[in-house]
Amino acid sequence: MKPSLRACFYRLQSTRPTEVYVPASSDGQTPLPLILVLHPTLGDAAWMHGWFPLEALAESRGFLVCYPSGTLDVNGVINWNGLEYLRFHNPDTDDAGYLRSLIEEIQRRFPVDPKRIYSTGYSSGAAMSHRLACEHADLIAGIAPISGRTYYDPNHCHPTEPVHVLQIDGSNDHYLGGLALTGTS
């Protein structure tokens, strides 16, 4: 029996230190949904948390939140090694594998509902959510990417089971994963 947890961020010391927010409603035993929130290029976990804070919603709806960070590339930019148009940043880094191991670590430490693990992200974080859905459909129930694309070639994505997707884009988005658009509004 796990003890009750108090509402706060708990620090995990994985290969990349990160924090998990546990709502006050958690009794430490009842499995809760988990949402990963992934930052864009030039952002990091702290930036994403400031741009998209979910603690109040986690409190009212009862879910865990994690804001992980990508890796520093050769240009000194924090990034995700996501889809084909992002891989030049960190060619040897397996961020999908890292995020899977992070989710598994969170599952060992906190009560997570294995059927309700989700990912969202902005721009390259959105693309990383798409990669997670393609490569780890056995673990990810759904994604809600914001202004980020999936693979250019749909043959690169072979999920082992269905994953729910809510793709969020605005009519003023002018950047589509490496392609600058002109003349759109």
C-alpha positions in Angstrom: 0.0 0.0 0.0 1.5 3.3 -1.1 1.1 6.3 1.3 -1.0 9.3 0.3 0.9 11.9 -1.7 0.7 15.6 -1.2 0.0 17.8 -4.2 3.3 19.0 -5.7 6.0 18.3 -8.2 8.1 15.2 -7.5 11.6 15.2 -9.1 12.7 12.0 -10.9 16.4 11.5 -11.4 16.4 9.7 -14.8 19.0 10.3 -17.5 17.3 13.7 -17.8 16.0 15.0 -14.5 12.3 15.8 -14.7 9.3 16.5 -12.5 5.9 14.9 -12.2 3.0 16.8 -10.8 0.7 14.8 -8.5 -2.7 16.4 -7.6 -4.0 16.6 -4.1 -6.8 14.2 -4.9 -4.3 11.4 -5.3 -4.5 8.8 -2.6 -1.3 7.2 -3.7 -3.2 4.0 -4.7 -5.9 4.8 -7.3 -4.4 4.8 -10.8 -4.6 8.2 -12.5 -4.2 9.3 -16.1 -0.8 10.7 -17.1 -0.1 13.5 -19.5 3.3 14.2 -21.0 3.7 17.9 -22.1 6.5 18.3 -24.7 8.2 21.6 -25.4 9.1 23.0 -28.8 12.6 23.6 -30.3 14.3 26.5 -28.3 12.1 25.6 -25.3 12.6 23.3 -22.4 10.5 21.8 -19.7 10.4 25.0 -17.7 9.4 27.1 -20.7 6.6 24.6 -21.6 5.3 24.6 -18.1 5.1 28.4 -18.1 3.4 28.4 -21.5 1.0 25.5 -20.8 0.5 25.0 -17.1 -1.9 22.2 -16.3 -1.8 21.9 -12.5 -5.2 23.6 -11.9 -6.7 21.2 -14.4 -4.9 18.3 -13.0 -6.3 19.2 -9.6 -9.9 19.5 -10.9 -9.8 16.4 -13.2 -7.4 14.2 -11.2 -4.4 13.4 -13.4 -0.6 13.4 -13.3 1.4 15.8 -15.4 5.1 15.5 -16.6 7.1 18.2 -18.4 10.2 16.4 -19.7 13.1 18.1 -21.7 14.7 17.0 -24.9 18.4 17.0 -25.4 21.0 19.6 -26.2 22.1 19.3 -29.9 25.4 20.2 -31.5 24.2 23.8 -31.9 23.4 24.2 -28.2 19.6 24.0 -28.8 17.3 21.9 -26.6 15.4 19.7 -29.0 13.5 16.5 -29.6 14.8 13.9 -32.0 11.4 13.4 -33.5 10.4 12.8 -37.0 12.5 12.8 -40.2 12.5 16.6 -40.5 13.8 16.9 -36.9 16.4 14.1 -36.8 19.3 16.3 -38.0 19.3 17.9 -34.6 20.1 14.8 -32.5 20.8 12.0 -35.0 21.8 9.3 -32.4 19.4 10.2 -29.6 16.4 7.9 -29.1 13.9 10.4 -27.6 10.9 8.0 -28.1 12.8 5.3 -26.2 13.7 7.9 -23.5 10.1 9.0 -23.1 8.9 5.4 -22.9 11.5 4.7 -20.1 10.4 7.9 -18.4 6.7 6.8 -18.5 7.7 3.3 -17.1 9.7 5.0 -14.3 6.6 7.2 -13.5 4.5 4.0 -13.4 6.9 2.4 -10.9 6.8 5.5 -8.6 3.1 6.6 -8.9 -0.3 5.0 -9.6 -0.8 5.4 -13.3 -3.7 4.1 -15.3 -2.0 2.2 -18.1 -5.0 2.7 -20.4 -4.9 6.5 -20.0 -1.4 7.7 -20.9 -1.3 10.7 -23.2 1.1 13.1 -24.8 0.7 16.7 -26.0 3.3 19.1 -27.2 3.8 22.2 -29.2 5.7 22.4 -32.6 8.6 19.9 -32.4 7.0 18.6 -29.1 3.9 17.9 -31.1 5.9 16.0 -33.7 7.5 14.0 -30.9 4.0 13.1 -29.7 3.2 11.8 -33.2 6.4 9.7 -33.0 5.4 8.3 -29.6 2.0 7.3 -31.0 3.6 5.6 -34.0 6.4 3.7 -32.1 4.8 3.1 -28.7 1.1 2.6 -29.4 1.1 -0.2 -26.8 1.7 2.5 -24.2 0.2 5.7 -25.5 -3.6 5.9 -25.5 -3.9 9.3 -27.3 -2.1 12.4 -28.4 -3.2 16.0 -28.8 -0.4 17.7 -30.8 -0.4 21.5 -31.2 1.0 23.0 -34.4 3.2 20.0 -35.2 3.2 17.4 -37.9 3.4 13.6 -38.3 5.6 11.9 -40.8 5.7 13.2 -44.3 5.5 9.6 -45.5 2.7 7.8 -43.7 4.5 4.5 -44.4 7.0 5.4 -41.6 4.2 5.1 -39.0 3.2 1.5 -38.0 1.4 1.6 -34.7 0.7 -1.8 -33.2 -2.8 -0.7 -32.1 -5.1 2.3 -32.6 -4.1 5.6 -30.9 -6.6 8.5 -30.5 -5.4 11.7 -32.1 -6.6 15.3 -31.7 -4.6 17.4 -34.1 -4.7 21.1 -33.1 -3.7 23.7 -35.7 -4.6 27.4 -36.1 -5.4 29.1 -39.4 -2.5 31.5 -38.8 0.1 28.7 -38.4 2.7 29.3 -41.1 5.3 26.7 -40.3 4.7 23.0 -41.0 7.6 20.9 -39.8 10.4 22.3 -41.9 8.2 23.8 -44.6 7.5 27.6 -44.4 4.1 28.4 -45.9 3.4 31.6 -47.6 0.1 33.2 -48.7 -2.0 31.4 -46.0 -4.0 33.0 -43.3 
